[in-house]
Amino acid sequence: MVLRRKRLYTLSNIKPDEFKSVQYTTKDKVAYVTLNRPHVLNAVDEDMIIELHQSVILANDDDEVKVIVLAGNGKAFSSGFDLKKISELERSGKVLPGNQKMPWDPYIAYKSNEALREVFMSFWKSYKPTICKLHGYAGTNSLALCCDMVIMGENARIGYSSARVFGCPITAMWVYRIGAEKAKRMLFTGDSIDGEEAARIGLVLKAVPEEQLDDEVERLAKRMVNVPSNQLFFQKQVINHAIEQMGLFSTQRLATLFDGMARHTPEGMQFKKRMVEVGFKKAVLERDSGGDTLWPGLINSKL
């Protein structure tokens, strides 16, 4: 995914009615930012990245908005990045700057990843409190975990499967939410967990049956909307500052660099090759199975 870091927006040129991948609406002092590519389980594309950024700008500039709710349309919050689209581009001979052919230029990869990280972190840096309503599956957990609070369906799933091959979470929120040992358990395995376990270990605020998810998020948002915006801002800044003083931004710089490296290791290049050869779904199944089917001949290769 690519986003020009210096792209400037003014309120006059942000037109939510023309958004392609995100719905932006407001009601009763709440801004609703909804991922809107349900036909591909809200897989993230470049339009979505740009529109997420613009949505946070709109909400923060609107004095009537007190809270931002991030959610996804359809069966899942988000399946992750649109690797199927990326693999199709690769098959046609096109390569995105963040996913280069060799030799790899870390400078290009870092710029692309940093721009993406800043969009996700706009929910963390937002003047207004942010709540993520997470149902189905959260492949795009780096975005969800940047929100101030996450309410999750009990049977929903969250995990970072790219930790097995082809990624490092650029926002590095895992360790700040659940501590070193539990973060290692998640990122050493690439496993996903359900909402009940996510709430138990402190990764998310609360897990509820999915049929109660909308009501639970609305109750939380309504509890905050009658608090003055300045009070909400003061409390958020103090808490965020405490986390940031623990080294969040320095850690994110390292994770942003390592994410680019992870896609250009011998195994990362082999995974990209498999996506082109056998398709996205099969390559991911091979990677996540824990077997050795992904790496035919890799031990003796010179990748």
Secondary structure, 3 states (H helix, E strand, C coil): CCCCCCCCCCHHHCCHHHCCCEEEEEECCEEEEEECCHHHCCCECHHHHHHHHHHHHHHHHCCCCCEEEEEECCCCCECCECHHHHHHHHHCCCCCCCCCCCCCCHHHHHHHHHHHHHHHHHHHHCCCCEEEEECCEECCHHHHCCCCEEEEECCCEEECHHHCCCCCCCCCHHHHHHHHHHHHHHHHHCCEEEHHHHHHCCCCCEEECHHHHHHHHHHHHHHHHCCCHHHHHHHHHHHHHHHHHCCHHHHHHHHHHHHHHHCCCHHHHHHHHHHHHHCHHHHHHHHHHCCCCCCCCCCCCCC
